[in-house]
Amino acid sequence: MNFANKLLRDRRFDEALELYLELQKGFRQRRYHEGESDYWLLVQNIAVTLSSQGKYVEAEAEYTAAVAGLEVCLGSENVATLTAKHNLGVCFLNQGKIKEAEPICDVAYAGRKKKLGAKNQDTLEALTSIGIVRMRQDRDVEAEIAFQQALHELEAQTDSSEAQKLRVMYNMGEVYRDLQKWDEAIAKYLLTLHGEEKRLGWNHASTLVTVTKLASTYKLQGRIDLAIEMEIRALGGYQESFAFDDANVTNTAYRLGELYSMRKEWDQSSSLYTLALRGEESRLGPDHIDTLLTVGKLAANYTSQELYSTAAELEARVLLGYQKQLPFDNEKVTNTAYRLGRVYANVKQWDSSIAAFETALAGEVNRLGSHDEATLMTMRQLAMAYTSHGSCDKAISLRIQVLDSMKKAMIVDDRIFLDTHWNLALNYKSTNLELSFSHFKLATEGYEILLGLDHNETLEGYSKLAEVGQNLGEYNSAELYCQKAVDGYTRTLGNDHDDTLRSKEQL
């Protein structure tokens, strides 16, 4: 048993587990082994080893058995029993089972406090676990009090565990981060980091976790340069310790790519997204959701650089990947199809743009309904693509749907509503002058109220009304609108501006 325990302390988990299981076989050969406390202590060590390997489900089963066995053999208030209970609570926490963790962590803390005293380090360890439970329950003020109490007692003790103090310090940083107390969070993370660097080394996994927390907190503060500095350090540390496709490497590269993207440093950002993508394709596969998310980020970078052909190729890959595994109305499918439609529109590939927008629209109508804001936006984009493609009848039909939906929602003074009238007027201009005039009039009257009499959109509306009115033979009306345009342009741009001169010539 002692040698197995040494292997566990040395983090040689596979060897320790193998030896523990051999010892367990020996115990089970005894007829009354379940009545021996040593057997249940062995079971607990098996659970500790499994938990250290991240095998929390298996560890939970072993901890549960150990707690039950130790209660029978030693009693519910025995120190060993309380340790098993505390470890079971931590195992629940590691699985996100907060509801199950709370009562057993409370029992372990109360028992240790009674048996060992409030200042005992094992008691303070249990108090720290209660703080974590409260934090996960969004009871941050209670968590802060628990952590402060634990840290105060640990710092007052000359023989306290440095690792335990750092754990409390780190969790205090987490609480302050949840409370959006950025400066306090950073101060605690920095203290934790300095301690971990001294105790564990600059590129130890625990040290790098704290580095990434600092980076994310700096990002939330808008201190992007410092966030980048931290993420670069984390990436370098992970690359020294892990393979290129390890999650620590790929996730850090992804976050760093996002930071460079925020600074519009597209080359650096794309390079890091590519690094993340290469690892994700190796570890997860080309069509995994996380892989496709990174492909989408790369596509967005290329779109921002107006490299539309490359962006379209990547967005098409993302869309196909999502369509293989998600319903047609899933948000990831519809959002990607919408972006792909926009990219194709930028390079005037109208057939492809229309197909992508139609895919997005079908999913949005099914998921959100025809009156939702996102659905209406896709309808408007599709109508523009139809217009550019020469499919004016389809564009008109969609724009009428948009207007009807907005009227039902009583959104009649919105810029989008007015712009839709304007675009309908343009659609009708070559086929139905009366309807064209009517929609220009509705749009312009709305612009007068929303934007003002001298706004460029309003003045352009006067010019369009004058033009269409003249074509209809409504010369008095055309003259009135033309004069309004001349007066407005003269006031805002001066007598000699091209728009003013154009309006005068029209008049």
Buried (B, 14 or more C-beta within 10 A) or exposed (E): EEEBBEBBEEEBBEBBBBBBEEBBEEBEEEEEBBEBBEBBBBBBBBBBBBBBBEBBEBBBBBBBBBBBBBBBBBEEBBBBBBBBBBBBBBBBBBBEBBEBBBEBBBBBBBBBBEBBEEBBBBBBBBBBBBBBBBBBBEBBEBBBBBBBBBBEBBEEBEEBEEEBBBBBBBBBBBBBBBBEBBEBBBBBBBBBBBBBBEEBEBBBBBBBBBBBBBBBBBBEBEBBEBBBBBBBBBBBBBBEBBEBBBBBBBBBBBBBBBBBBBEEBBEBBBBBBBBBBBBBBBBBEEBBEBBBBBBBBBBBBBBEBEBBEBBBBBBBBBBEBBBEEBEBBBBBBBBBBBBBBBBBBBBEBBEBBBBBBBBBBBBBBBBBEBBBEBBBBBBBBBBBBBBBBEBBEBBBBBBBBBBEBBEEBEBEEEEEBBBBBBBBBBBBBEEBBEBBBBBBBBBBBBBBEBBEBBBBBBBBBBBBBBBBBBEBEBEEBBBBBBBBBBBBBBEBBEEEEEBBBBBBEBE
